[in-house]
Amino acid sequence: MRILLGVVNRLLDILELYALNGGPDHMIVRDRYVDIVKKQLKREGKTFE
């Protein structure tokens, strides 16, 4: 589980850099990705802060 969160955090870092370079449109992608991850973890019975 810890490895998965590490990967998720890495991807979010990449998306955040992309958003800083690409403008606000990419933040929508990041927020949607966060929602997908939260739903996936909730389905597995885990919490994600």
C-alpha positions in Angstrom: 0.0 0.0 0.0 2.8 2.4 0.9 4.4 1.8 -2.6 1.1 2.6 -4.2 0.8 5.9 -2.3 4.4 6.7 -3.3 3.6 6.2 -6.9 0.4 8.3 -6.6 2.4 11.1 -5.0 5.0 11.0 -7.7 2.4 11.2 -10.4 0.7 14.1 -8.7 4.0 15.9 -8.5 4.5 15.4 -12.2 1.0 16.6 -12.9 1.5 19.6 -10.7 4.7 20.6 -12.5 2.8 20.1 -15.8 0.0 22.4 -14.5 2.5 25.1 -13.4 4.0 25.0 -16.9 0.7 24.5 -18.8 -1.8 26.7 -17.1 -5.0 26.1 -15.2 -6.5 23.5 -17.6 -4.2 20.8 -16.3 -5.3 21.4 -12.7 -8.7 20.0 -13.7 -7.0 16.9 -14.9 -5.1 16.7 -11.6 -8.3 17.1 -9.5 -10.0 14.4 -11.5 -7.1 12.1 -11.0 -7.2 12.7 -7.3 -10.9 11.9 -7.2 -10.3 8.7 -9.2 -7.6 7.6 -6.8 -9.7 8.4 -3.7 -12.6 6.3 -5.1 -10.3 3.4 -5.9 -8.8 3.4 -2.4 -12.2 3.8 -0.8 -13.4 0.7 -2.7 -10.4 -1.2 -1.3 -11.3 0.0 2.2 -8.4 2.4 2.6 -8.4 6.1 3.4 -6.4 8.7 1.5 -5.7 12.1 3.1 
